[in-house]
Amino acid sequence: MCPGRGVWSNRVHGSYLRFPADVPSAGRRVVLRLRVRRFACRDTVCPRRTFVEQIAGLTRRHVQRTEKLCSDRHSNQRSRPRWSMR
């Protein structure tokens, strides 16, 4: 669905690879290899013209990490004390 107009499109404009980092497994870094499609908006006056599919619960626009990794990092930052007594 086009985020600019909210219109569904089935016109594939192309595709490309994304490599979002995911949570580590067995102490090793994990990077996914995803082929995502770029769609052309059906609305001719849409300022976006093309948009990329987002995989729910996994990817977001302009983010290089999976949703899970983002939420894990956010929760780890909250649990750390901002200062420590010496």
N, CA, C and O atoms as a MOPAC input file, in Angstrom:
PM7 MOZYME 1SCF
protein

 N      0.83800 1    -1.17200 1     0.00000 1
 C      0.00000 1     0.00000 1     0.00000 1
 C      0.88900 1     1.24300 1     0.00000 1
 O      1.84900 1     1.33000 1     0.76500 1
 N      0.56400 1     2.18300 1    -0.84900 1
 C      1.34200 1     3.41500 1    -0.95300 1
 C      1.17200 1     4.23700 1     0.32700 1
 O      0.04600 1     4.56100 1     0.70500 1
 N      2.27900 1     4.57800 1     0.99800 1
 C      2.15400 1     5.37300 1     2.21000 1
 C      1.72500 1     6.81300 1     1.93600 1
 O      1.23000 1     7.49000 1     2.83700 1
 N      1.90700 1     7.28300 1     0.71900 1
 C      1.52300 1     8.65100 1     0.37000 1
 C      0.02700 1     8.81100 1     0.15500 1
 O     -0.56100 1     9.79800 1     0.59700 1
 N     -0.59600 1     7.84500 1    -0.52400 1
 C     -2.01700 1     7.93900 1    -0.86600 1
 C     -2.88500 1     6.85800 1    -0.23800 1
 O     -4.10900 1     6.98400 1    -0.22400 1
 N     -2.27300 1     5.79900 1     0.28100 1
 C     -3.06400 1     4.71500 1     0.86300 1
 C     -3.74500 1     3.85000 1    -0.17700 1
 O     -4.76900 1     3.22800 1     0.10500 1
 N     -3.18300 1     3.80300 1    -1.38700 1
 C     -3.75800 1     3.05300 1    -2.50100 1
 C     -2.95300 1     1.76900 1    -2.70400 1
 O     -1.72200 1     1.80000 1    -2.69300 1
 N     -3.63800 1     0.65000 1    -2.88700 1
 C     -2.95800 1    -0.61900 1    -3.17000 1
 C     -2.44600 1    -0.60600 1    -4.59700 1
 O     -3.08900 1    -0.05300 1    -5.48900 1
 N     -1.29800 1    -1.20900 1    -4.81100 1
 C     -0.73000 1    -1.28800 1    -6.15500 1
 C     -0.18400 1    -2.68700 1    -6.38700 1
 O      0.35500 1    -3.31300 1    -5.47300 1
 N     -0.32600 1    -3.17200 1    -7.61100 1
 C      0.28300 1    -4.44900 1    -7.97900 1
 C      1.26300 1    -4.26000 1    -9.14100 1
 O      1.71100 1    -5.23000 1    -9.75200 1
 N      1.58900 1    -2.99700 1    -9.43500 1
 C      2.54900 1    -2.68200 1   -10.50200 1
 C      3.96000 1    -2.69400 1    -9.92900 1
 O      4.38400 1    -1.73000 1    -9.29100 1
 N      4.68400 1    -3.78600 1   -10.15600 1
 C      6.04800 1    -3.89700 1    -9.65800 1
 C      6.97000 1    -3.05200 1   -10.53200 1
 O      7.01100 1    -3.22200 1   -11.75100 1
 N      7.70200 1    -2.14900 1    -9.90600 1
 C      8.61100 1    -1.24800 1   -10.60400 1
 C     10.02700 1    -1.82600 1   -10.65000 1
 O     10.83100 1    -1.44900 1   -11.50300 1
 N     10.32300 1    -2.73500 1    -9.73400 1
 C     11.64000 1    -3.35000 1    -9.66200 1
 C     11.83500 1    -3.99000 1    -8.29900 1
 O     10.89500 1    -4.07900 1    -7.50900 1
 N     13.03700 1    -4.43100 1    -8.02600 1
 C     13.34000 1    -5.00500 1    -6.71700 1
 C     14.81400 1    -4.79200 1    -6.40800 1
 O     15.61300 1    -4.51300 1    -7.30300 1
 N     15.16400 1    -4.92500 1    -5.14200 1
 C     16.56600 1    -4.82600 1    -4.74300 1
 C     16.76800 1    -5.58200 1    -3.44400 1
 O     15.80200 1    -5.99600 1    -2.80400 1
 N     18.01800 1    -5.76200 1    -3.05600 1
 C     18.34700 1    -6.49600 1    -1.83800 1
 C     18.53300 1    -5.53700 1    -0.67600 1
 O     19.10000 1    -4.45400 1    -0.82500 1
 N     18.04400 1    -5.95600 1     0.48700 1
 C     18.28300 1    -5.25200 1     1.74700 1
 C     18.99000 1    -6.22900 1     2.66500 1
 O     18.77000 1    -7.43700 1     2.57600 1
 N     19.83400 1    -5.72000 1     3.54400 1
 C     20.59900 1    -6.56000 1     4.45600 1
 C     20.44200 1    -6.06200 1     5.89800 1
 O     21.40300 1    -5.55900 1     6.47900 1
 N     19.24800 1    -6.19400 1     6.48000 1
 C     19.06900 1    -5.72100 1     7.85700 1
 C     19.73800 1    -6.65400 1     8.86400 1
 O     19.69400 1    -7.87500 1     8.71700 1
 N     20.35800 1    -6.06700 1     9.88900 1
 C     20.95900 1    -6.84900 1    10.97300 1
 C     19.83900 1    -7.36700 1    11.87600 1
 O     18.83100 1    -6.69100 1    12.07900 1
 N     20.02600 1    -8.56200 1    12.41000 1
 C     19.04400 1    -9.17200 1    13.30600 1
 C     19.72900 1    -9.48100 1    14.63200 1
 O     20.93100 1    -9.25700 1    14.78000 1
 N     18.96400 1    -9.99700 1    15.60300 1
 C     19.53100 1   -10.32400 1    16.91000 1
 C     20.57800 1   -11.42600 1    16.75400 1
 O     20.41600 1   -12.31700 1    15.92000 1
 N     21.64300 1   -11.37300 1    17.54300 1
 C     22.68400 1   -12.39400 1    17.44400 1
 C     22.15200 1   -13.78600 1    17.77100 1
 O     21.21000 1   -13.93800 1    18.54800 1
 N     22.76400 1   -14.78600 1    17.17100 1
 C     22.41600 1   -16.18500 1    17.43300 1
 C     23.69200 1   -16.92500 1    17.79200 1
 O     24.66600 1   -16.89400 1    17.04000 1
 N     23.68600 1   -17.58700 1    18.93700 1
 C     24.85600 1   -18.32600 1    19.42800 1
 C     26.09500 1   -17.42900 1    19.47800 1
 O     27.20900 1   -17.87600 1    19.20500 1
 N     25.88100 1   -16.14300 1    19.83400 1
 C     26.99000 1   -15.21900 1    19.95900 1
 C     27.52800 1   -14.67800 1    18.64800 1
 O     28.53400 1   -13.96800 1    18.63400 1
 N     26.86800 1   -15.00600 1    17.54700 1
 C     27.35000 1   -14.55300 1    16.23300 1
 C     26.39400 1   -13.53100 1    15.63800 1
 O     25.18100 1   -13.60300 1    15.83200 1
 N     26.96500 1   -12.58200 1    14.91200 1
 C     26.18600 1   -11.54600 1    14.24900 1
 C     25.31600 1   -12.16600 1    13.15600 1
 O     25.76200 1   -13.05600 1    12.43300 1
 N     24.08200 1   -11.69600 1    13.03900 1
 C     23.15700 1   -12.21300 1    12.02700 1
 C     22.73700 1   -11.05600 1    11.12700 1
 O     22.29700 1   -10.01200 1    11.60900 1
 N     22.87500 1   -11.25000 1     9.81500 1
 C     22.41800 1   -10.27800 1     8.82100 1
 C     21.53700 1   -11.02900 1     7.83800 1
 O     21.94600 1   -12.04000 1     7.26700 1
 N     20.32400 1   -10.52600 1     7.64600 1
 C     19.38900 1   -11.16600 1     6.71900 1
 C     19.61400 1   -10.66000 1     5.30000 1
 O     20.13300 1    -9.56300 1     5.09400 1
 N     19.22800 1   -11.45100 1     4.35300 1
 C     19.27000 1   -11.05100 1     2.94300 1
 C     17.83700 1   -11.09100 1     2.43400 1
 O     17.26800 1   -12.16700 1     2.24800 1
 N     17.25700 1    -9.92200 1     2.21200 1
 C     15.86600 1    -9.82700 1     1.77900 1
 C     15.76900 1    -9.16800 1     0.41300 1
 O     16.38700 1    -8.12900 1     0.17800 1
 N     15.01200 1    -9.75300 1    -0.47200 1
 C     14.71100 1    -9.09700 1    -1.74100 1
 C     13.35200 1    -8.43200 1    -1.56800 1
 O     12.34400 1    -9.10400 1    -1.35000 1
 N     13.33600 1    -7.11400 1    -1.66700 1
 C     12.09700 1    -6.36000 1    -1.52800 1
 C     11.72900 1    -5.75200 1    -2.87500 1
 O     12.59200 1    -5.45000 1    -3.70000 1
 N     10.44300 1    -5.58300 1    -3.07100 1
 C      9.95100 1    -5.05000 1    -4.34000 1
 C      9.63800 1    -3.56400 1    -4.21400 1
 O      9.17500 1    -3.09200 1    -3.17600 1
 N      9.90300 1    -2.84500 1    -5.29300 1
 C      9.51800 1    -1.43700 1    -5.39400 1
 C      8.28700 1    -1.39300 1    -6.28700 1
 O      8.28400 1    -1.96500 1    -7.37700 1
 N      7.24200 1    -0.71300 1    -5.82400 1
 C      5.98600 1    -0.61600 1    -6.55600 1
 C      5.77800 1     0.79600 1    -7.08200 1
 O      6.28500 1     1.76100 1    -6.51000 1
 N      5.04000 1     0.90900 1    -8.16000 1
 C      4.62800 1     2.20100 1    -8.70600 1
 C      3.22200 1     2.48300 1    -8.19500 1
 O      2.34500 1     1.62400 1    -8.27900 1
 N      3.00600 1     3.68900 1    -7.66300 1
 C      1.67400 1     4.06700 1    -7.17500 1
 C      0.72300 1     4.22600 1    -8.35700 1
 O      1.09500 1     4.76900 1    -9.39700 1
 N     -0.51000 1     3.74700 1    -8.18600 1
 C     -1.50600 1     3.84200 1    -9.26300 1
 C     -2.08400 1     5.24300 1    -9.38900 1
 O     -2.61300 1     5.61000 1   -10.43800 1
 N     -1.98100 1     6.02900 1    -8.31500 1
 C     -2.50600 1     7.39200 1    -8.33200 1
 C     -1.51500 1     8.29400 1    -9.06900 1
 O     -0.39200 1     8.48000 1    -8.60200 1
 N     -1.90600 1     8.84700 1   -10.19600 1
 C     -0.98500 1     9.60800 1   -11.04500 1
 C     -0.54400 1    10.92700 1   -10.42100 1
 O      0.46800 1    11.48600 1   -10.84400 1
 N     -1.26300 1    11.43700 1    -9.43700 1
 C     -0.86400 1    12.69600 1    -8.79800 1
 C     -0.11400 1    12.46700 1    -7.48200 1
 O      0.16700 1    13.42400 1    -6.76000 1
 N      0.20500 1    11.23800 1    -7.17100 1
 C      0.92700 1    10.92800 1    -5.93400 1
 C      2.35300 1    11.47500 1    -6.02000 1
 O      3.05100 1    11.20400 1    -6.99700 1
 N      2.80300 1    12.24200 1    -5.01600 1
 C      4.16100 1    12.78300 1    -5.06300 1
 C      5.24600 1    11.72100 1    -4.88100 1
 O      6.39900 1    11.95700 1    -5.24200 1
 N      4.90100 1    10.57100 1    -4.33600 1
 C      5.89700 1     9.51300 1    -4.11900 1
 C      6.23900 1     8.77400 1    -5.40000 1
 O      7.40600 1     8.47300 1    -5.64800 1
 N      5.26800 1     8.48600 1    -6.18900 1
 C      5.37900 1     7.73500 1    -7.44100 1
 C      5.78300 1     6.28400 1    -7.24300 1
 O      5.11600 1     5.39600 1    -7.77400 1
 N      6.85000 1     6.00700 1    -6.49800 1
 C      7.21500 1     4.62400 1    -6.19500 1
 C      7.41200 1     4.46800 1    -4.69600 1
 O      7.69300 1     5.43600 1    -3.98900 1
 N      7.26200 1     3.24400 1    -4.22300 1
 C      7.46500 1     2.95100 1    -2.80400 1
 C      7.90400 1     1.50300 1    -2.67500 1
 O      7.67400 1     0.69400 1    -3.57300 1
 N      8.53200 1     1.18400 1    -1.56300 1
 C      9.07400 1    -0.15200 1    -1.32600 1
 C      8.20700 1    -0.88300 1    -0.31600 1
 O      7.76400 1    -0.30200 1     0.67400 1
 N      7.97000 1    -2.16500 1    -0.57500 1
 C      7.20100 1    -2.95500 1     0.37900 1
 C      7.96100 1    -3.07600 1     1.69400 1
 O      9.18500 1    -3.20200 1     1.70800 1
 N      7.22300 1    -3.03700 1     2.79200 1
 C      7.79300 1    -3.24800 1     4.12000 1
 C      7.22700 1    -4.56200 1     4.64000 1
 O      6.04400 1    -4.85000 1     4.46100 1
 N      8.06200 1    -5.34400 1     5.27400 1
 C      7.63000 1    -6.63700 1     5.80800 1
 C      7.23500 1    -6.42200 1     7.25600 1
 O      8.08000 1    -6.12800 1     8.10200 1
 N      5.93900 1    -6.57100 1     7.54300 1
 C      5.39100 1    -6.28500 1     8.87600 1
 C      6.13200 1    -7.06100 1     9.95800 1
 O      6.33600 1    -8.27000 1     9.85000 1
 N      6.53000 1    -6.33600 1    11.00800 1
 C      7.22200 1    -6.95500 1    12.12300 1
 C      8.69400 1    -7.21900 1    11.87000 1
 O      9.39200 1    -7.73100 1    12.74400 1
 N      9.17400 1    -6.87300 1    10.67600 1
 C     10.57100 1    -7.15200 1    10.34700 1
 C     11.32000 1    -5.90500 1     9.90100 1
 O     12.41700 1    -5.63500 1    10.39000 1
 N     10.73900 1    -5.14000 1     8.97500 1
 C     11.44900 1    -3.98300 1     8.43100 1
 C     10.62500 1    -2.71000 1     8.56500 1
 O      9.40200 1    -2.73700 1     8.70100 1
 N     11.35200 1    -1.58600 1     8.52000 1
 C     10.76900 1    -0.25100 1     8.48500 1
 C     11.57900 1     0.58900 1     7.51100 1
 O     12.72100 1     0.25400 1     7.19300 1
 N     10.99400 1     1.66800 1     7.04200 1
 C     11.71000 1     2.54200 1     6.09900 1
 C     12.98800 1     3.08500 1     6.71100 1
 O     12.99600 1     3.50800 1     7.86700 1
 N     14.06300 1     3.07500 1     5.94600 1
 C     15.34900 1     3.68300 1     6.28400 1
 C     16.02600 1     3.08800 1     7.51800 1
 O     16.94400 1     3.70700 1     8.05700 1
 N     15.61100 1     1.92100 1     7.98200 1
 C     16.21100 1     1.31300 1     9.17000 1
 C     17.03800 1     0.10800 1     8.74200 1
 O     16.57700 1    -0.72100 1     7.95600 1
 N     18.25300 1     0.01100 1     9.25500 1
 C     19.18600 1    -1.04700 1     8.88300 1
 C     19.13800 1    -2.25000 1     9.81800 1
 O     19.94800 1    -3.16800 1     9.68700 1
 N     18.18900 1    -2.25400 1    10.76900 1
 C     18.05500 1    -3.35400 1    11.72800 1
 C     16.61900 1    -3.86100 1    11.71600 1
 O     15.69800 1    -3.12300 1    11.36600 1
 N     16.42900 1    -5.12900 1    12.10100 1
 C     15.07900 1    -5.68100 1    12.19300 1
 C     14.36400 1    -5.06000 1    13.38600 1
 O     15.00000 1    -4.49800 1    14.27700 1
 N     13.04300 1    -5.16400 1    13.39500 1
 C     12.23200 1    -4.64600 1    14.50200 1
 C     12.66800 1    -5.27000 1    15.82200 1
 O     12.74500 1    -4.57700 1    16.83700 1
 N     12.95400 1    -6.57000 1    15.82000 1
 C     13.35900 1    -7.28000 1    17.03300 1
 C     14.66300 1    -6.71400 1    17.58500 1
 O     14.77800 1    -6.49200 1    18.79000 1
 N     15.63200 1    -6.48200 1    16.72900 1
 C     16.91200 1    -5.94000 1    17.17600 1
 C     16.73000 1    -4.51900 1    17.71100 1
 O     17.33900 1    -4.15600 1    18.71800 1
 N     15.90900 1    -3.72400 1    17.05600 1
 C     15.64200 1    -2.35500 1    17.53100 1
 C     15.00000 1    -2.38400 1    18.91000 1
 O     15.39800 1    -1.62300 1    19.79200 1
 N     14.01300 1    -3.25000 1    19.11000 1
 C     13.32900 1    -3.29900 1    20.40500 1
 C     14.24900 1    -3.86100 1    21.48500 1
 O     14.17900 1    -3.41200 1    22.62900 1
 N     15.10900 1    -4.82700 1    21.16200 1
 C     16.06300 1    -5.35500 1    22.14000 1
 C     17.05500 1    -4.28300 1    22.56500 1
 O     17.36100 1    -4.15600 1    23.75100 1
 N     17.55200 1    -3.52200 1    21.62300 1
 C     18.50000 1    -2.45400 1    21.94900 1
 C     17.83300 1    -1.38400 1    22.80100 1
 O     18.43500 1    -0.86000 1    23.73900 1
 N     16.58200 1    -1.06200 1    22.46900 1
 C     15.85500 1    -0.03900 1    23.22200 1
 C     15.62700 1    -0.50200 1    24.66100 1
 O     15.80700 1     0.28600 1    25.59000 1
 N     15.23700 1    -1.75700 1    24.86600 1
 C     14.98800 1    -2.25500 1    26.21500 1
 C     16.28200 1    -2.38300 1    27.01000 1
 O     16.27800 1    -2.17500 1    28.22300 1
 N     17.39400 1    -2.72300 1    26.34800 1
 C     18.68400 1    -2.79200 1    27.03500 1
 C     19.14400 1    -1.41200 1    27.48800 1
 O     19.72900 1    -1.27900 1    28.56300 1
 N     18.89100 1    -0.39500 1    26.69200 1
 C     19.28100 1     0.95600 1    27.07000 1
 C     18.46700 1     1.43400 1    28.26900 1
 O     18.99200 1     2.15900 1    29.11400 1
 N     17.20800 1     1.04400 1    28.35900 1
 C     16.36600 1     1.46500 1    29.47200 1
 C     16.77800 1     0.79800 1    30.77600 1
 O     16.63100 1     1.39200 1    31.84400 1
 N     17.29500 1    -0.43500 1    30.70700 1
 C     17.63900 1    -1.15500 1    31.92600 1
 C     18.99300 1    -0.72500 1    32.49400 1
 O     19.28000 1    -1.00600 1    33.65800 1
 N     19.82200 1    -0.06000 1    31.71100 1
 C     21.12000 1     0.40200 1    32.18900 1
 C     20.96000 1     1.67700 1    33.01200 1
 O     20.16400 1     2.54500 1    32.65600 1
 N     21.70100 1     1.79600 1    34.09800 1
 C     21.65400 1     3.06100 1    34.84700 1
 C     22.32200 1     4.16800 1    34.04200 1
 O     23.30700 1     3.93200 1    33.34200 1
 N     21.79000 1     5.35300 1    34.14300 1
 C     22.34900 1     6.49800 1    33.40800 1
 C     23.60800 1     7.02300 1    34.09300 1
 O     24.43500 1     7.67800 1    33.45700 1
 N     23.75400 1     6.74100 1    35.36600 1
 C     24.95000 1     7.17000 1    36.10200 1
 C     25.29400 1     6.08800 1    37.09500 1
 O     24.45600 1     5.24500 1    37.41600 1
 N     26.49900 1     6.10300 1    37.57700 1
 C     26.89400 1     5.14000 1    38.58600 1
 C     27.67100 1     5.84900 1    39.67400 1
 O     28.33900 1     6.85400 1    39.43100 1
 N     27.57100 1     5.30400 1    40.88600 1
 C     28.30100 1     5.87200 1    42.01200 1
 C     29.66300 1     5.22700 1    42.08600 1
 O     29.77200 1     4.01100 1    41.92700 1
 N     30.69400 1     5.98900 1    42.31900 1
 C     32.04200 1     5.44100 1    42.41600 1
 C     32.54800 1     5.53000 1    43.81400 1
 O     33.67300 1     5.11500 1    44.09100 1

